[in-house]
Amino acid sequence: MDKNIYSKTMQKVEKIEKEFGSLEDFVILSTMDKSTHRMIVEAFDEMGAVYQDLSDLEIADLLDYQNLMGSKYGEYF
């Protein structure tokens, strides 16, 4: 990695840490506003059935991805 890019990145991080206390605090404050967001889930029983119908497809997709990455890189996650 170019040392100049690393140096500039670290300078930005130090500036953020001085202003916000830590990089983690900056990320939290920059992605969430002061008002909280709440989502109310209603009729969960109906959605539970949909999730159960789709869970087999989800597992198949994950296995396909694992096999693809294994064939490409020679290892499995």
C-alpha positions as CSV (number, residue, x, y, z in Angstrom):
1,M,0.0,0.0,0.0
2,D,1.1,3.5,-0.8
3,K,2.5,5.0,2.5
4,N,1.1,8.4,1.4
5,I,-2.4,7.1,1.2
6,Y,-2.1,5.4,4.6
7,S,-0.7,8.6,6.2
8,K,-3.6,10.7,4.8
9,T,-6.1,8.1,6.0
10,M,-4.6,8.1,9.5
11,Q,-4.7,11.9,9.6
12,K,-8.4,11.8,8.8
13,V,-9.0,9.2,11.5
14,E,-7.1,11.2,14.0
15,K,-9.2,14.3,13.1
16,I,-12.4,12.3,13.5
17,E,-11.3,10.9,16.8
18,K,-10.5,14.3,18.2
19,E,-14.0,15.6,17.2
20,F,-16.1,12.6,18.1
21,G,-14.1,10.7,20.7
22,S,-13.7,7.6,18.6
23,L,-14.1,6.3,15.1
24,E,-16.9,4.0,16.3
25,D,-18.9,7.0,17.8
26,F,-18.5,8.8,14.5
27,V,-19.9,5.9,12.5
28,I,-22.9,5.6,14.9
29,L,-23.6,9.3,14.9
30,S,-23.3,9.6,11.1
31,T,-25.6,6.7,10.3
32,M,-28.3,7.4,12.8
33,D,-30.0,10.6,13.6
34,K,-31.2,11.7,17.0
35,S,-34.7,10.4,16.5
36,T,-35.1,6.7,17.0
37,H,-36.6,4.4,14.4
38,R,-39.0,1.8,15.5
39,M,-40.6,-0.8,13.3
40,I,-43.7,-2.6,14.5
41,V,-44.2,-6.0,13.0
42,E,-47.8,-7.1,12.8
43,A,-49.3,-10.3,11.6
44,F,-46.1,-12.2,12.3
45,D,-47.8,-15.6,12.0
46,E,-48.4,-14.9,8.3
47,M,-44.8,-13.9,7.7
48,G,-43.6,-16.9,9.6
49,A,-45.2,-19.2,7.1
50,V,-43.6,-17.3,4.2
51,Y,-40.2,-17.5,5.9
52,Q,-40.5,-21.2,6.3
53,D,-41.4,-21.6,2.6
54,L,-38.3,-19.6,1.7
55,S,-35.8,-21.1,4.1
56,D,-35.1,-24.1,1.8
57,L,-34.2,-21.7,-1.0
58,E,-32.0,-19.7,1.3
59,I,-30.0,-22.8,2.4
60,A,-29.7,-23.8,-1.3
61,D,-28.4,-20.4,-2.2
62,L,-25.8,-20.5,0.6
63,L,-24.6,-24.0,-0.4
64,D,-24.3,-22.9,-4.1
65,Y,-22.3,-19.9,-3.0
66,Q,-20.1,-22.0,-0.8
67,N,-19.5,-24.5,-3.7
68,L,-18.7,-21.7,-6.1
69,M,-16.2,-20.1,-3.8
70,G,-14.7,-23.5,-3.0
71,S,-14.3,-24.2,-6.7
72,K,-12.8,-20.8,-7.4
73,Y,-10.4,-20.6,-4.4
74,G,-10.0,-24.2,-3.5
75,E,-11.3,-23.9,0.1
76,Y,-14.6,-23.8,1.8
77,F,-15.7,-21.3,4.5
